[in-house]
């Protein structure tokens, strides 16, 4: 028989059953964590796609520079590349901010709805 005080797989505190009142806050916390994870993964996908596009544009720049006949053409390509790069980064930052704002607003609405449901249930229990 395993000694429960030294077994690393057994928690040190006894398991207490979760009451009915704790059900909704725990589910709400789980949904909030899922929404945060969803937002982080969506941001990561967007950033990865953006970085892939930027890497392709870097390669295209070098191909264009090597194919140009005159130094002036290369300089124009280089300046145009950096102008487009700064515009792309500012547009992507704006896009990521809009996505984050949309996801945060959606999460806030769902948390508020769940809070109202919990408040109504608690009030009903207190009246009874």
DAJO-V350910 format. One record per helix or strand of 3 or more residues. SS is the DSSP state (@ for helix, = for strand). FROM is the first residue (numbers start at 1). TO is the last residue. If there is no record, write none. Layout:
SS/FROM/TO ; SS/FROM/TO
This chain:
@/21/67 ; @/71/127
